[in-house]
């Protein structure tokens, strides 16, 4: 194609944030080389630990603007770095990741046509072909075409805020948008749903969009996964990253102004995470509205429990912590279990000190663990823990093994014959035999200063400096005060 003719075509800036996926980047670059649309630039911001992607680019004939970050920037900053590499004269931005590639040789041409033929639109997206790879060859692939439903498209055309109710736009590779100044980039406060924040920002400024069901891009996955619709992952996945993003999204875009968004926020974010009426009011949700949705939520949970009876699956009853605060405080005097996890190691210990309350406007469990306990070393690696409170009391075996032995020396879970139960929100499991469970994320953790005690008898009695740290009772080590936000609470039903 003549240069003059190519100059008349809009320049498309293909922006690629890379991270440790050289095979995917190679596949993506190959698909770009095959495109029949010539007026492009390729920008790669590489956050990889190794130089494999750099080596790939250096040994390729394809023209790439490439930067290997000297320090790892993280998912969202790396995406923004790739977008900021675009030329000033680029008219369209096409973000692709190492899992994306163009389905056909005319895919990019069709993306460009969506916007050039619809000048009123600033944003376009397509269907996606999900390719599941279970082996090395093409014969080991299965493909499923996915696209936004007609109902979603109709609702999004009426109100861009409908996106909050479920992201059927899909992955970044399925989108293209007009370049602007300042550039549309990812919100640095986002984590789990950074793509949705980008879509929101564009659609809020330019509500008109164009869409095709044709799968112009393919998305490679190694195993079967859920359809890319948020509402198909119940309760925002009970994932605290998702909770933070949806909470921030709701505030940033004033989604309380939409009745549908308020209801979605209550049912799928606030109630599953046991948020209070006070917190609901901060979200511009009335007490009456919250109470009504709470009742429907509880009835739906009861129906689900009834339906699951006899299936053999572990059932959990969601609880409000304040309803069980008295029980928790009474049972702590006889011991509860504090469980931690780092990488593949799980450890539990007996605790007798703790409180349930409100700090920083959050429901918290506060406990105290001595400095040289194995639990502290695990908490420093993964700041999550579960508190398991007995309905009656801990058994003598639990007290002996979990209270007097060290997890550095034995596997307490195995020795005490405890049964681990998958958590709902965090990564640390619950314990079936001790059913009342608080899932907690550390908010604040600090070692006590023994010199600050007003009652001078306490350090001498509880922190004798002539007693070795290995002693399971009083010893010379100060405690760490650990404040954990209670992100879920339930009772495991036997």
C-alpha positions as CSV (number, residue, x, y, z in Angstrom):
1,X,0.0,0.0,0.0
2,X,1.3,3.5,-0.9
3,X,2.6,5.6,1.9
4,X,0.2,8.4,1.1
5,X,-2.8,6.1,1.1
6,X,-1.6,4.7,4.5
7,X,-1.3,8.1,6.0
8,X,-4.9,8.8,5.3
9,X,-5.8,5.8,7.5
10,X,-6.1,6.4,11.2
11,X,-3.0,5.5,13.2
12,X,-3.8,2.7,15.7
13,X,-1.6,2.6,18.8
14,X,-1.5,-1.0,20.1
15,X,-0.5,-0.8,23.7
16,X,0.7,-4.0,25.4
17,X,1.5,-4.3,29.1
18,X,3.7,-7.4,29.5
19,X,4.4,-9.5,32.5
20,X,6.1,-12.9,32.4
21,X,4.2,-14.3,29.5
22,X,6.7,-14.5,26.6
23,X,4.7,-17.3,24.9
24,X,1.5,-15.1,24.9
25,X,3.4,-12.0,23.7
26,X,4.9,-14.0,20.9
27,X,1.5,-15.3,19.8
28,X,0.0,-11.8,20.0
29,X,2.8,-10.2,18.0
30,X,2.4,-12.9,15.3
31,X,-1.3,-12.1,15.1
32,X,-0.5,-8.4,14.7
33,X,2.0,-9.1,11.9
34,X,-0.8,-11.0,10.1
35,X,-3.3,-8.1,10.1
36,X,-4.3,-6.4,6.8
37,X,-4.5,-3.0,8.5
38,X,-1.0,-1.4,8.1
39,X,-1.1,1.9,9.9
40,X,-0.2,0.8,13.4
41,X,2.4,1.3,16.1
42,X,3.2,-1.2,18.8
43,X,4.1,-0.2,22.4
44,X,5.2,-2.6,25.0
45,X,5.8,-1.8,28.7
46,X,7.4,-4.8,30.2
47,X,7.1,-5.5,33.9
48,X,8.6,-9.0,33.6
49,X,11.0,-10.5,36.1
50,X,13.2,-12.0,33.4
51,X,14.5,-10.7,30.0
52,X,12.6,-13.2,27.9
53,X,10.2,-10.7,26.4
54,X,13.1,-8.3,25.8
55,X,15.0,-11.1,24.0
56,X,12.0,-11.9,21.9
57,X,11.6,-8.2,20.8
58,X,15.4,-7.9,20.1
59,X,15.3,-11.0,17.9
60,X,12.2,-10.1,16.0
61,X,11.8,-8.2,12.7
62,X,8.6,-6.5,13.9
63,X,8.9,-2.8,14.8
64,X,8.1,-2.3,18.5
65,X,8.5,0.6,20.9
66,X,9.8,-1.3,23.9
67,X,10.6,-0.4,27.5
68,X,11.7,-2.9,30.2
69,X,10.9,-1.4,33.6
70,X,13.9,-1.2,35.9
71,X,11.6,-1.7,38.8
72,X,8.3,-3.7,38.8
73,X,5.5,-1.2,38.7
74,X,2.5,-3.4,39.2
75,X,-0.6,-4.3,37.1
76,X,-2.4,-1.0,36.8
77,X,0.7,1.3,36.6
78,X,2.2,-1.0,33.9
79,X,-1.0,-0.7,31.9
80,X,-0.9,3.0,32.1
81,X,2.7,3.1,31.1
82,X,1.9,1.2,27.9
83,X,-0.9,3.6,27.1
84,X,1.3,6.6,27.7
85,X,3.7,5.3,25.1
86,X,1.3,6.1,22.3
87,X,2.3,8.7,19.7
88,X,0.6,12.1,19.8
89,X,-0.9,11.6,16.4
90,X,-2.4,8.2,17.2
91,X,-6.2,8.4,16.7
92,X,-7.2,5.0,18.2
93,X,-6.0,3.1,21.2
94,X,-6.1,-0.7,21.2
95,X,-5.0,-2.3,24.4
96,X,-4.0,-6.0,24.3
97,X,-2.5,-8.3,26.9
98,X,-0.4,-11.4,26.7
99,X,-3.5,-13.5,26.8
100,X,-5.1,-11.8,23.8
101,X,-4.6,-12.2,20.1
102,X,-6.5,-11.2,16.9
103,X,-8.8,-14.0,15.7
104,X,-8.5,-13.3,12.0
105,X,-6.3,-11.3,9.7
106,X,-9.0,-8.6,9.2
107,X,-9.9,-8.2,12.9
108,X,-8.1,-4.9,13.4
109,X,-9.6,-3.5,10.2
110,X,-13.0,-4.3,11.5
111,X,-12.2,-2.7,14.9
112,X,-11.2,0.5,13.1
113,X,-14.3,0.4,10.9
114,X,-16.5,0.3,14.0
115,X,-15.3,3.8,14.9
116,X,-14.7,5.3,11.5
117,X,-18.2,4.4,10.3
118,X,-19.7,5.6,13.6
119,X,-18.0,9.0,14.3
120,X,-20.4,9.7,17.1
121,X,-18.9,6.8,19.1
122,X,-15.7,7.1,21.1
123,X,-15.7,3.4,22.3
124,X,-16.3,0.1,20.5
125,X,-16.1,-3.5,21.6
126,X,-16.5,-6.9,20.1
127,X,-17.3,-10.5,21.0
128,X,-14.5,-12.7,22.2
129,X,-13.4,-16.2,21.4
130,X,-12.3,-18.0,24.5
131,X,-9.7,-20.7,23.7
132,X,-9.0,-23.3,26.3
133,X,-5.7,-25.0,25.9
134,X,-5.2,-28.4,27.6
135,X,-2.1,-29.4,25.6
136,X,0.5,-28.1,23.2
137,X,-1.2,-28.7,19.8
138,X,-4.2,-27.1,18.1
139,X,-6.0,-30.4,18.4
140,X,-6.0,-29.9,22.2
141,X,-7.9,-26.6,22.0
142,X,-11.6,-26.0,22.5
143,X,-13.1,-22.6,21.6
144,X,-16.2,-20.8,22.8
145,X,-17.5,-17.6,21.3
146,X,-18.9,-15.1,23.9
147,X,-20.6,-11.8,23.4
148,X,-22.7,-9.3,25.3
149,X,-26.4,-10.1,25.4
150,X,-29.0,-8.0,23.6
151,X,-30.4,-7.1,27.0
152,X,-27.1,-5.8,28.2
153,X,-26.5,-3.7,25.1
154,X,-30.0,-2.2,25.3
155,X,-29.6,-1.3,29.0
156,X,-26.0,0.1,28.5
157,X,-27.3,2.3,25.6
158,X,-29.9,3.7,28.0
159,X,-27.6,4.2,30.9
160,X,-23.8,3.5,31.0
161,X,-24.1,2.9,34.7
162,X,-25.7,-0.5,33.9
163,X,-22.1,-1.7,33.6
164,X,-22.0,-1.8,37.4
165,X,-24.5,-4.7,37.3
166,X,-22.3,-6.9,35.3
167,X,-19.3,-6.5,32.9
168,X,-20.4,-8.1,29.6
169,X,-18.0,-5.9,27.6
170,X,-15.4,-8.4,28.6
171,X,-11.6,-8.2,28.5
172,X,-9.5,-5.3,27.4
173,X,-8.5,-7.0,24.1
174,X,-12.1,-6.8,23.0
175,X,-12.1,-3.0,23.0
176,X,-10.9,0.0,21.0
177,X,-11.3,3.7,21.8
178,X,-10.5,7.1,20.4
179,X,-7.4,8.7,21.6
180,X,-7.9,11.9,23.6
181,X,-6.0,14.5,25.7
182,X,-5.6,13.9,28.4
183,X,-5.5,10.2,27.6
184,X,-8.0,7.7,29.1
185,X,-5.9,5.6,31.5
186,X,-6.6,3.2,34.3
187,X,-7.5,4.4,37.8
188,X,-4.5,3.8,40.0
189,X,-6.8,3.1,43.0
190,X,-8.4,0.2,41.2
191,X,-7.1,-3.4,41.4
192,X,-9.6,-6.2,40.7
193,X,-11.7,-4.3,38.1
194,X,-9.4,-1.8,36.6
195,X,-10.8,-2.5,33.1
196,X,-14.3,-1.5,34.3
197,X,-13.0,1.8,35.6
198,X,-11.5,2.6,32.1
199,X,-14.9,1.7,30.5
200,X,-16.7,3.8,33.0
201,X,-14.5,6.9,32.4
202,X,-14.9,6.7,28.6
203,X,-18.7,6.0,28.6
204,X,-19.3,8.7,31.2
205,X,-17.7,11.3,28.9
206,X,-19.1,9.7,25.7
207,X,-22.1,7.5,26.3
208,X,-22.5,6.4,22.7
209,X,-20.7,3.3,21.7
210,X,-20.7,0.7,18.9
211,X,-20.6,-3.1,19.2
212,X,-20.3,-6.3,17.2
213,X,-20.9,-9.8,18.4
214,X,-18.3,-11.1,16.0
215,X,-15.3,-12.5,18.0
216,X,-12.6,-10.2,16.6
217,X,-10.2,-11.2,19.4
218,X,-9.3,-14.5,21.0
219,X,-8.5,-15.0,24.7
220,X,-6.2,-17.9,25.6
221,X,-6.8,-19.7,28.9
222,X,-5.2,-22.9,30.2
223,X,-8.3,-24.3,31.8
224,X,-12.1,-23.7,31.8
225,X,-13.3,-20.6,33.6
226,X,-16.5,-18.7,34.1
227,X,-18.1,-16.5,31.5
228,X,-16.9,-12.9,31.8
229,X,-20.0,-11.6,33.5
230,X,-19.6,-10.2,37.0
231,X,-23.1,-11.2,38.1
232,X,-22.3,-14.9,37.5
233,X,-19.7,-14.7,40.3
234,X,-22.0,-14.5,43.3
235,X,-21.4,-11.9,46.0
236,X,-18.6,-10.3,44.1
237,X,-16.6,-13.5,44.5
238,X,-16.4,-12.9,48.3
239,X,-13.0,-11.5,47.3
240,X,-11.9,-8.5,49.3
241,X,-10.1,-7.0,46.3
242,X,-13.4,-7.0,44.4
243,X,-15.2,-5.5,47.4
244,X,-12.7,-2.6,47.5
245,X,-13.1,-1.9,43.8
246,X,-16.9,-2.0,43.8
247,X,-17.0,0.1,46.9
248,X,-14.8,2.7,45.2
249,X,-16.6,2.5,41.9
250,X,-19.9,3.1,43.6
251,X,-18.6,6.3,45.2
252,X,-16.6,7.6,42.3
253,X,-19.4,7.5,39.7
254,X,-22.2,8.4,42.1
255,X,-24.0,5.2,41.5
256,X,-26.3,5.7,44.4
257,X,-28.3,7.9,42.0
258,X,-29.4,4.8,40.2
259,X,-31.9,2.6,42.1
260,X,-30.7,-0.5,40.3
261,X,-27.1,0.2,41.3
262,X,-28.1,0.8,44.9
263,X,-29.9,-2.6,45.0
264,X,-26.9,-4.3,43.4
265,X,-24.6,-2.7,45.9
266,X,-26.7,-3.9,48.8
267,X,-27.3,-7.5,47.6
268,X,-23.9,-8.2,46.1
269,X,-21.4,-6.1,48.0
270,X,-22.7,-4.8,51.4
271,X,-24.7,-7.7,52.7
272,X,-22.3,-10.5,51.7
273,X,-19.6,-8.7,53.6
274,X,-21.8,-8.1,56.7
275,X,-21.8,-4.3,56.4
276,X,-23.8,-2.3,58.9
277,X,-26.7,0.0,58.6
278,X,-24.4,2.9,59.3
279,X,-22.1,2.0,56.4
280,X,-25.2,1.6,54.2
281,X,-26.3,5.2,55.1
282,X,-22.8,6.4,54.1
283,X,-23.6,4.9,50.7
284,X,-26.8,7.0,50.4
285,X,-28.9,3.9,51.2
286,X,-31.8,4.4,53.5
287,X,-32.4,2.1,56.5
288,X,-35.7,1.0,55.1
289,X,-34.2,0.1,51.7
290,X,-31.3,-1.8,53.4
291,X,-33.6,-3.7,55.7
292,X,-35.9,-4.7,52.8
293,X,-32.9,-6.1,50.8
294,X,-31.5,-7.7,53.9
295,X,-34.7,-9.7,54.4
296,X,-34.7,-10.8,50.8
297,X,-31.0,-11.7,51.0
298,X,-31.6,-13.8,54.2
299,X,-34.6,-15.6,52.6
300,X,-32.6,-16.4,49.5
301,X,-29.7,-17.8,51.7
302,X,-32.2,-19.9,53.6
303,X,-33.6,-21.3,50.4
304,X,-30.1,-22.2,49.2
305,X,-29.3,-23.9,52.5
306,X,-32.5,-26.0,52.2
307,X,-31.7,-26.9,48.6
308,X,-28.2,-28.0,49.6
309,X,-29.2,-30.3,52.5
310,X,-28.2,-33.8,51.8
311,X,-25.7,-32.9,49.1
312,X,-22.7,-33.5,51.5
313,X,-21.4,-30.0,50.9
314,X,-20.2,-28.0,53.9
315,X,-22.8,-25.4,54.8
316,X,-22.2,-22.1,56.5
317,X,-24.6,-19.8,58.3
318,X,-23.7,-16.1,57.8
319,X,-23.8,-14.2,61.1
320,X,-23.7,-10.6,62.3
321,X,-20.6,-10.3,64.6
322,X,-22.4,-8.0,67.0
323,X,-25.0,-10.7,67.7
324,X,-22.3,-13.1,68.8
325,X,-19.9,-10.7,70.5
326,X,-20.9,-11.9,74.0
327,X,-20.4,-15.5,73.1
328,X,-17.0,-14.8,71.6
329,X,-15.8,-13.0,74.7
330,X,-17.0,-15.7,77.0
331,X,-15.4,-18.5,75.0
332,X,-12.1,-16.7,74.7
333,X,-11.4,-17.3,78.4
334,X,-11.3,-21.0,77.6
335,X,-9.4,-20.6,74.4
336,X,-10.0,-20.1,70.7
337,X,-7.9,-20.8,67.7
338,X,-6.0,-18.3,65.6
339,X,-5.0,-19.7,62.2
340,X,-2.5,-18.2,59.7
341,X,-1.2,-19.2,56.3
342,X,1.8,-18.3,54.3
343,X,2.5,-20.0,50.9
344,X,1.7,-23.7,51.5
345,X,2.2,-23.6,55.3
346,X,-0.9,-23.4,57.6
347,X,-0.5,-23.0,61.4
348,X,-2.9,-22.5,64.3
349,X,-2.5,-21.6,67.9
350,X,-4.6,-21.1,71.0
351,X,-5.4,-17.6,72.0
352,X,-7.1,-16.3,75.2
353,X,-6.7,-12.6,74.7
354,X,-8.9,-10.7,72.3
355,X,-11.7,-8.3,71.8
356,X,-14.5,-7.6,69.3
357,X,-15.3,-4.0,68.6
358,X,-15.2,-1.0,66.3
359,X,-12.0,0.7,65.2
360,X,-11.6,3.2,62.3
361,X,-15.3,2.7,61.5
362,X,-14.7,-1.0,60.9
363,X,-15.7,-4.2,62.7
364,X,-12.5,-5.6,64.1
365,X,-11.1,-8.5,66.2
366,X,-8.1,-7.5,68.2
367,X,-5.7,-10.2,69.5
368,X,-2.2,-10.4,71.0
369,X,0.6,-12.7,70.0
370,X,4.1,-12.8,71.4
371,X,6.9,-11.6,69.3
372,X,8.7,-14.9,68.6
373,X,5.7,-17.1,68.0
374,X,5.6,-18.8,64.6
375,X,2.3,-17.2,64.0
376,X,4.0,-13.8,63.8
377,X,6.4,-14.9,61.1
378,X,3.5,-16.2,59.0
379,X,1.4,-13.0,59.6
380,X,4.4,-10.9,58.4
381,X,4.2,-12.8,55.1
382,X,0.4,-12.9,54.7
383,X,-1.6,-10.4,56.7
384,X,-4.8,-12.5,57.0
385,X,-6.0,-14.8,59.7
386,X,-9.1,-16.7,60.9
387,X,-10.4,-16.8,64.4
388,X,-12.2,-20.1,65.3
389,X,-14.4,-19.9,68.4
390,X,-15.9,-23.0,69.9
391,X,-19.6,-23.3,70.5
392,X,-18.7,-25.2,73.7
393,X,-15.0,-25.4,74.4
394,X,-11.7,-26.6,72.9
395,X,-10.9,-30.2,73.5
396,X,-7.9,-31.1,75.7
397,X,-6.1,-32.4,72.6
398,X,-6.5,-29.0,70.8
399,X,-5.3,-27.2,73.9
400,X,-2.3,-29.4,74.3
401,X,-1.1,-29.5,70.7
402,X,-2.2,-26.1,69.5
403,X,-1.5,-24.3,72.8
404,X,1.8,-25.9,73.9
405,X,3.6,-27.0,70.8
406,X,5.2,-24.8,68.1
407,X,4.3,-24.9,64.5
408,X,8.0,-24.7,63.7
409,X,8.4,-28.2,65.0
410,X,5.1,-30.0,64.1
411,X,2.1,-29.8,61.8
412,X,-0.5,-28.9,64.4
413,X,-3.4,-29.4,61.9
414,X,-2.4,-32.9,61.3
415,X,-1.5,-33.8,64.9
416,X,-4.7,-32.4,66.3
417,X,-6.7,-34.0,63.5
418,X,-8.4,-30.8,62.5
419,X,-10.4,-30.4,59.3
420,X,-9.7,-27.4,57.1
421,X,-12.6,-25.7,55.4
422,X,-12.2,-23.4,52.4
423,X,-12.5,-19.7,53.3
424,X,-15.0,-17.3,51.8
425,X,-13.0,-14.0,51.4
426,X,-9.4,-14.4,52.5
427,X,-6.8,-17.2,51.8
428,X,-6.7,-18.7,55.3
429,X,-9.0,-21.7,55.9
430,X,-11.5,-22.2,58.7
431,X,-11.6,-25.2,61.0
432,X,-14.6,-27.4,61.0
433,X,-14.3,-28.7,64.6
434,X,-14.4,-25.1,65.9
435,X,-17.3,-23.7,63.9
436,X,-17.8,-20.0,64.7
437,X,-15.4,-18.3,62.3
438,X,-14.2,-14.8,61.8
439,X,-12.2,-14.1,58.6
440,X,-9.9,-11.1,59.2
441,X,-7.5,-8.9,57.3
442,X,-4.8,-7.1,59.3
443,X,-5.4,-3.4,59.6
444,X,-2.7,-2.6,62.1
445,X,0.0,-4.5,63.8
446,X,2.6,-3.2,66.4
447,X,4.9,-4.6,69.0
448,X,4.1,-3.4,72.5
449,X,6.5,-1.2,74.4
450,X,6.9,-2.7,77.9
451,X,8.2,0.6,79.3
452,X,4.8,2.2,78.7
453,X,2.8,0.1,81.2
454,X,1.3,2.3,84.0
455,X,0.9,-0.8,86.2
456,X,4.5,-1.7,86.8
457,X,3.5,-5.1,88.1
458,X,2.4,-6.3,84.7
459,X,5.8,-6.4,82.9
460,X,7.3,-8.2,85.9
461,X,4.6,-10.8,86.0
462,X,3.8,-11.4,82.3
463,X,7.1,-10.5,80.7
464,X,9.9,-11.8,83.1
465,X,13.2,-11.2,81.4
466,X,14.8,-14.3,82.9
467,X,12.4,-16.6,81.1
468,X,13.3,-17.9,77.6
469,X,11.1,-17.0,74.6
470,X,10.2,-20.7,74.1
471,X,8.2,-20.8,77.2
472,X,4.5,-21.3,76.3
473,X,3.3,-19.2,79.2
474,X,4.8,-15.9,80.5
475,X,8.2,-15.2,79.0
476,X,10.4,-12.2,78.2
477,X,8.8,-11.4,74.7
478,X,6.3,-8.6,74.4
479,X,3.1,-9.1,72.4
480,X,2.2,-7.8,69.0
481,X,-1.2,-6.1,69.1
482,X,-3.0,-7.2,65.9
483,X,-6.1,-5.4,64.7
484,X,-7.9,-7.4,62.1
485,X,-10.9,-6.2,60.1
486,X,-13.6,-8.8,60.2
487,X,-14.4,-9.3,56.5
488,X,-16.7,-12.3,56.9
489,X,-18.3,-14.2,59.8
490,X,-20.2,-17.5,59.8
491,X,-20.9,-20.7,61.7
492,X,-19.8,-23.9,60.0
493,X,-22.8,-26.4,60.1
494,X,-21.9,-30.0,60.8
